Structures are given as structure tokens and as C-alpha cells.
Amino acid sequence: MKKINKNTLIRNCGFSVRAHNVLYINSEKMGVPYTTSDVSPLKLGDLSKISKTDLKFFRQCGDKTVAEITVLAESAGVKFKS
């Protein structure tokens, strides 16, 4: 796996398809405009604008998806909003 950090684009993080789609569809909640193209500027560090609780309320984001996103984000040094 590539070395990831806060500036790594979501599409390059190795998320599952479900986690990837959940994050892109809800990107506006992180201050990044939603786009259907593959060139969205959504970065791993943008997750710091939401809380873990917010993740749980995203459609199609169950416990396993929340865990996947949380583990990868925290391993890159992202701190979720309180």
C-alpha cells in the first residue's frame, strides 16, 4: 500500500467502493463541491471537518464502512471533529 497522509486524494487511498462512494457523495458536508467526474479534489484531510458520528448518518455507511474510514484516516494523522 502507498504511504498516505492528509493531502492524499480519497481516490488514491485504497478505500472499498462503498466507502469511496459514501465519501464522494457526502463531500459537500466536508466543504468540497460534489462532482461526478473522477477529478474531485476531496482529500483525506477533509475528513477533519466532520465527526465520526456524522459518518454514521451518511446513507449506506454502516459500522464496517465507518470503521474502514476511521482506521485509514487516523493512520494518516487525521483528527475527526469533536
WONORBEL-V800402 format. One record per backbone hydrogen bond with DSSP energy under -0.5 kcal/mol. CO is the residue of the C=O (numbers start at 1). NH is the residue of the N-H. If there is no record, write none. Layout:
((CO;NH) (CO;NH))
//
This chain:
((5;8) (6;45) (8;44) (9;12) (10;13) (10;15) (16;20) (17;21) (18;22) (19;23) (20;24) (21;25) (22;26) (24;27) (26;29) (27;30) (27;32) (28;31) (37;40) (42;10) (43;46) (44;47) (45;48) (46;49) (47;50) (50;81) (51;55) (52;56) (53;57) (54;57) (55;58) (58;61) (60;62) (62;66) (63;67) (64;68) (65;69) (66;70) (67;71) (68;72) (69;73) (70;74) (71;75) (72;76) (73;76) (73;78) (74;77) (78;80))
//
